[in-house]
Amino acid sequence: MKYNISFIGLGKLGLPLATNFARFGKKVLAIDLNESLLETLNSKKAPWIEPGLQENIEAADANITYTNSYSEVADADNTIILVNTPSIERDGSFSNEYVTSALTSTCNEIVKLGKESHNFILSSTVMPGSIYSEFIPLIESITGWTLGNQFNFSYVPDFVAIGSVIKDFRDPDFVLIGSNEPEIAQDTFSLYACMLKLAPPTSKINLQEAELAKVALNAYITTKISFANYLGNLAEKLPGVNVDNVTNAIGQDKRIGTKYFKAGAPYGGTCFPRDTWAFLKVSNRVGMFAEQMAANEKINNDTLDVIANKIGDEKLIGLLGLGFKPGTSVTTEGLAEKLLTMGKLKDKQVVIFDRYIDTLNNLSSSIDQELTFATDLENLCSVVETIVICNGDKAYDYSKIPTNIKIIDPWRAL
């Protein structure tokens, strides 16, 4: 085979993973249909801000080929798919359109080449039940093969965070592999092992279990965040209570821990909200109602209301930080985007400063409000009455904010 891996999808997670494979010795055919992205990658430049990505691109160069063509996709024994599975208007479901498109194109090339076997590995987050109801029948219908004979299927969902994607892929807390047969899980792990710094705990389970485990893990984390925020909202109504002292104290219990257990900002980003909705959706699908997930959503919205109420009647509002967390240009479901999309600032004049973002292109298209960008923190302070610290980025010198400006700091950055 010309390649060890044909890799489909070079987005915020796919590109770091593909270049990890290539950097550590695998020959990779990297496929994406975005020609502008490919032009940037072929010039050996990182297309967005992500720690270690530029270094990865340079180190992987000898082992990776970037293309928008599927013509050589079958010139590898393994195809990894990590494409977007967009949420469908908050009903909890994910669209599998891009996964089925990638599988269809790959299978068509397999048939043309007359291959006798292939391994499919999916990393995109999908609704539980999708693999056996959609993807495996699709492969079988195009190729005429049967699962476990001519082809095998593994599901290796990612548990990484924007801002530390490359590090998280190399040094994960654990590796989850769902597969149609136990020995296939071991083969899949061996493929990924090239990039792993250590030998992490590995859970090898079936495909259906892995699908559920992916959304369940993030739903559990949002439960932890929501409980911390509920404590924060409660503490504000109880005299003499500092919620940080409470969460730090009980977080010392190993059954709880301090990670993701700090009150203040609602959970956001590309995974937590949508996986929570998905968990609720799959529960409803089988006649159950995940009350805790619905409660998480309510607490998340209540926490947003608490922040909006602190803004009060002030009219000139500064939003400091657009990224949903420090060190990223991704704004999806972040505090700033939530305040704007949910109309919490609709009667305000809003000025924004973020060290990574200076256009509205990153923000949700549903925002129907005129926004202005400041050139720096000093400029922001000169035109607003109140500043909301929206992602707690420690790169900002908060001491430069004049004392006459009201500061709302849910991230406790000060």
C-alpha positions in Angstrom: 0.0 0.0 0.0 1.2 3.5 -0.8 -0.3 4.9 2.4 -0.8 3.5 5.9 -3.9 5.8 6.4 -6.3 7.7 4.2 -7.6 10.5 6.5 -10.8 12.3 5.7 -11.6 15.7 7.3 -9.0 18.3 8.2 -10.9 20.5 10.6 -10.0 21.8 14.1 -9.6 18.2 15.3 -8.9 16.3 12.1 -5.8 18.2 11.0 -4.0 17.8 14.4 -4.7 14.1 14.4 -3.7 13.6 10.8 -0.4 15.4 11.3 0.2 13.5 14.5 0.0 10.3 12.6 2.4 11.6 9.9 4.8 13.2 12.3 5.3 9.8 14.0 5.9 7.8 11.0 2.7 6.9 9.3 2.2 7.7 5.6 -1.0 9.7 5.4 -3.2 10.7 2.5 -5.1 13.7 4.0 -8.4 14.6 2.2 -10.5 17.7 2.5 -12.7 19.5 0.0 -11.8 23.0 1.2 -9.4 24.2 -1.5 -8.4 27.3 0.4 -7.4 25.2 3.4 -5.4 22.8 1.2 -3.6 25.8 -0.3 -2.6 27.0 3.1 -1.4 23.5 4.2 0.6 22.9 1.0 2.4 26.1 1.9 3.3 24.5 5.3 1.3 27.1 7.3 -1.2 26.5 10.1 -4.6 27.7 9.0 -5.7 28.7 12.5 -4.4 29.1 16.0 -3.7 25.9 17.9 -0.7 25.3 20.1 1.8 23.0 18.4 0.0 22.9 15.1 2.5 24.8 13.1 5.3 22.6 14.5 3.2 19.5 13.6 2.7 20.6 10.1 6.3 21.1 9.5 7.4 17.9 11.2 4.8 15.8 9.3 5.6 17.2 5.9 7.6 14.3 4.5 4.9 11.8 5.4 1.6 13.6 4.4 -0.1 14.4 1.2 -2.9 16.9 1.1 -5.6 16.6 -1.5 -9.3 17.2 -2.3 -9.4 14.0 -4.4 -10.6 10.6 -3.3 -8.8 8.9 -6.2 -6.1 7.4 -4.0 -8.2 6.9 -0.9 -8.2 3.1 -1.3 -4.4 3.0 -1.5 -4.3 2.5 2.2 -5.6 -0.4 4.4 -7.1 2.0 6.9 -9.5 5.0 6.4 -10.1 7.4 9.3 -13.0 9.8 9.1 -13.2 12.8 11.3 -15.6 15.2 9.7 -18.2 17.6 11.2 -21.5 16.1 12.3 -23.5 19.4 12.9 -26.3 19.6 15.4 -29.7 19.8 13.9 -31.4 23.0 15.3 -31.0 22.0 18.9 -33.3 19.0 18.7 -30.4 16.9 20.0 -29.7 15.0 16.8 -26.5 15.2 14.7 -26.4 15.3 10.9 -24.5 12.3 9.4 -24.4 13.9 6.0 -20.6 14.4 5.9 -19.9 11.0 7.3 -22.1 9.2 4.7 -20.5 11.3 1.9 -17.0 10.3 3.0 -18.0 6.7 3.3 -19.7 6.7 -0.1 -16.7 8.2 -1.9 -14.3 5.9 -0.2 -16.4 2.8 -1.0 -16.8 3.8 -4.6 -13.0 4.0 -5.0 -12.6 0.6 -3.2 -15.0 -1.0 -5.8 -13.1 0.7 -8.7 -9.8 -0.7 -7.4 -11.2 -4.1 -6.8 -9.9 -4.3 -3.2 -10.6 -7.4 -1.2 -10.6 -5.9 2.3 -10.5 -2.6 4.2 -10.6 -1.1 7.7 -12.9 1.8 8.5 -12.3 4.0 11.6 -14.7 6.7 12.6 -13.8 9.5 15.0 -16.6 11.9 14.4 -19.2 12.2 17.2 -22.4 10.5 16.1 -25.7 9.7 17.7 -25.8 6.3 19.4 -27.1 3.7 17.0 -25.8 5.4 13.9 -23.1 2.9 13.0 -25.2 -0.2 12.7 -28.3 1.6 11.4 -26.6 3.8 8.7 -22.9 3.4 8.2 -22.4 -0.4 8.1 -25.4 -1.0 5.8 -24.1 1.8 3.5 -20.7 0.1 3.2 -22.3 -3.3 2.6 -24.6 -1.9 -0.1 -21.8 -0.3 -2.1 -19.1 -2.9 -1.8 -21.2 -6.1 -1.5 -19.0 -7.0 1.5 -20.1 -8.1 5.0 -18.9 -6.8 8.3 -16.3 -9.0 9.9 -15.4 -10.7 6.6 -14.1 -8.3 4.0 -14.2 -5.2 6.2 -14.0 -4.1 9.9 -15.3 -1.0 11.6 -13.9 0.8 14.7 -15.1 3.9 16.5 -12.5 6.0 18.2 -14.1 9.2 19.4 -11.9 12.0 20.5 -11.8 13.4 24.1 -9.7 16.5 23.3 -10.1 20.2 24.0 -9.6 23.1 21.6 -6.4 24.8 22.7 -4.7 21.6 23.7 -5.7 19.2 20.9 -2.3 18.0 19.9 -1.2 17.4 23.5 -4.5 15.6 24.3 -4.2 13.3 21.3 -0.6 12.3 22.4 -1.2 12.1 26.1 -4.9 11.2 26.7 -6.4 10.3 30.0 -7.7 7.1 28.3 -8.3 5.7 24.8 -11.8 4.5 23.9 -12.1 2.0 21.0 -15.4 0.5 19.9 -15.1 -2.3 17.3 -17.0 -5.1 15.7 -14.5 -7.7 17.1 -12.1 -7.5 20.1 -9.0 -8.3 18.0 -9.9 -5.4 15.6 -9.8 -3.1 18.6 -6.3 -4.2 19.3 -5.3 -3.6 15.7 -6.8 -0.1 15.8 -5.0 0.7 19.1 -1.7 -0.4 17.4 -2.3 2.1 14.7 -2.8 5.0 17.2 0.1 3.8 19.4 2.7 5.6 17.3 1.8 9.0 18.7 1.1 8.1 22.4 3.7 9.3 24.9 2.7 6.8 27.5 0.5 3.7 27.7 -2.9 5.2 28.7 -5.8 3.1 30.0 -7.7 1.7 27.1 -11.3 0.6 27.0 -12.1 -1.8 24.2 -15.9 -2.2 23.9 -18.4 -2.8 21.2 -19.5 -0.1 18.7 -22.9 0.6 20.4 -21.3 1.0 23.8 -18.6 3.4 22.4 -21.3 5.6 20.8 -23.1 6.0 24.1 -19.9 6.4 26.1 -18.8 9.4 24.0 -21.9 11.5 24.6 -22.3 10.3 28.1 -18.9 11.5 29.2 -19.5 15.0 28.1 -23.0 15.0 29.5 -21.5 14.0 32.9 -19.0 16.8 32.7 -21.8 19.4 32.0 -23.6 18.0 35.1 -20.5 18.7 37.2 -20.2 22.2 35.8 -23.9 22.9 36.3 -23.8 21.8 39.9 -20.9 24.1 40.5 -22.8 27.0 38.9 -25.9 26.1 41.0 -23.7 26.3 44.1 -22.4 29.7 42.8 -25.9 31.1 42.3 -26.9 29.8 45.8 -23.8 31.2 47.5 -24.6 34.7 46.2 -27.9 34.6 48.2 -26.2 33.3 51.4 -24.4 35.9 53.5 -20.7 35.3 54.0 -20.3 32.4 51.5 -17.5 32.4 48.9 -18.4 29.7 46.4 -14.7 29.1 45.5 -13.9 28.2 49.1 -16.8 25.7 49.0 -15.9 24.0 45.7 -12.2 24.0 46.5 -12.9 22.3 49.8 -15.3 19.5 48.6 -13.2 19.1 45.4 -10.5 17.6 47.6 -12.6 14.5 47.9 -11.2 12.2 45.3 -14.8 11.1 44.3 -15.4 14.7 43.2 -12.1 16.4 42.2 -11.6 20.0 41.3 -11.5 19.8 37.5 -14.5 21.3 35.8 -15.8 22.3 39.3 -15.6 26.0 39.4 -18.7 28.2 39.5 -19.2 31.2 37.3 -19.5 30.8 33.5 -22.0 28.6 31.7 -20.5 25.6 29.9 -20.0 26.1 26.1 -17.9 25.2 23.2 -18.2 22.7 20.4 -18.9 19.6 22.4 -20.5 20.1 25.9 -23.8 21.7 24.8 -24.5 19.5 21.8 -23.5 16.2 23.6 -25.8 17.1 26.4 -28.7 17.7 23.9 -27.8 14.4 22.2 -27.9 12.5 25.5 -31.3 13.9 26.2 -32.4 13.1 22.7 -31.3 9.4 22.8 -33.0 9.1 26.2 -36.3 10.4 24.8 -36.0 8.1 21.8 -36.3 5.0 24.0 -39.0 6.4 26.2 -36.9 7.8 29.0 -36.4 11.4 30.0 -33.0 12.5 31.2 -34.2 14.9 33.9 -30.6 15.8 34.9 -29.7 16.9 31.3 -32.8 19.2 31.2 -31.7 20.5 34.6 -28.2 21.2 33.3 -29.7 23.3 30.5 -31.9 25.2 32.9 -29.0 25.9 35.2 -26.8 27.0 32.3 -29.4 29.5 31.2 -30.0 30.6 34.8 -26.3 31.3 35.1 -26.4 33.4 31.9 -29.3 35.4 33.4 -27.3 36.0 36.6 -24.5 37.5 34.5 -27.0 39.6 32.4 -28.7 40.9 35.5 -25.3 42.1 36.9 -24.9 44.2 33.7 -28.2 45.9 34.7 -29.1 49.2 33.0 -25.6 50.1 31.8 -25.7 50.8 28.0 -22.0 50.8 26.9 -20.9 47.2 27.3 -17.5 45.8 26.6 -17.0 42.0 26.0 -13.5 41.0 26.6 -12.7 37.7 24.9 -14.9 36.1 22.2 -13.4 32.6 22.2 -15.4 30.1 24.3 -12.3 29.5 26.4 -8.8 31.2 26.6 -6.4 30.8 23.8 -8.8 30.0 20.9 -10.6 31.7 18.1 -13.5 29.3 18.3 -16.6 31.2 19.6 -19.2 28.4 19.5 -21.6 28.5 22.5 -19.1 30.7 24.4 -20.3 33.3 27.0 -20.0 36.2 24.6 -21.9 34.5 21.8 -24.6 33.3 24.2 -25.1 36.8 25.6 -25.6 38.0 22.0 -27.5 35.2 20.5 -30.0 35.0 23.4 -30.7 38.7 23.3 -29.3 39.6 26.7 -27.6 42.7 25.2 -30.0 43.7 22.5 -30.6 47.2 23.9 -26.9 47.8 24.6 -24.1 49.3 22.6 -21.6 46.5 22.5 -17.8 46.8 21.9 -15.6 43.7 21.7 -12.0 43.0 22.1 -10.3 39.6 21.6 -6.6 39.1 20.9 -7.4 36.5 18.2 -10.5 37.8 16.6 -11.2 41.1 14.9 -14.2 40.2 12.6 -17.7 39.0 12.9 -16.9 35.9 10.7 -16.3 33.7 13.8 -19.6 34.5 15.4 -23.1 32.9 15.0 -25.0 34.3 12.0 -28.1 34.5 14.2 -26.8 37.6 16.0 -28.9 40.5 14.9 -27.1 43.4 16.5 -24.6 46.0 15.5 -21.2 45.3 17.1 -18.0 47.2 17.2 -14.4 45.9 17.7 -11.9 47.7 19.8 -8.2 47.7 18.7 -6.9 46.8 22.2 -7.8 46.6 25.8 -7.0 50.3 26.4 -9.3 51.3 23.5 -12.0 49.1 24.9 -11.8 50.7 28.3 -12.0 54.2 26.7 -15.5 53.6 25.2 -17.4 51.4 27.6 -18.9 51.7 31.1 -19.0 47.9 31.9 -16.7 45.1 30.9 -17.7 41.4 31.0 -14.7 39.1 31.1 -16.0 36.4 28.8 -13.3 33.8 28.8 -10.7 34.6 31.5 -7.7 34.8 29.2 -4.7 35.4 31.4 -2.9 37.1 28.5 -4.8 40.3 29.3 -3.4 42.7 31.8 -6.6 43.3 33.8 -4.9 45.8 36.1 -5.1 48.3 33.2 -8.9 48.4 33.5 -9.7 51.8 35.2 -11.4 51.6 38.6 -14.4 53.6 37.3 -15.3 50.8 35.0 -17.7 48.1 36.3 -16.2 44.6 35.9 -18.2 41.4 35.7 -15.9 38.5 36.1 -17.6 35.1 36.0 -14.3 33.4 35.2 -12.6 34.9 38.3 -9.7 36.2 36.2 -9.0 39.1 38.5 
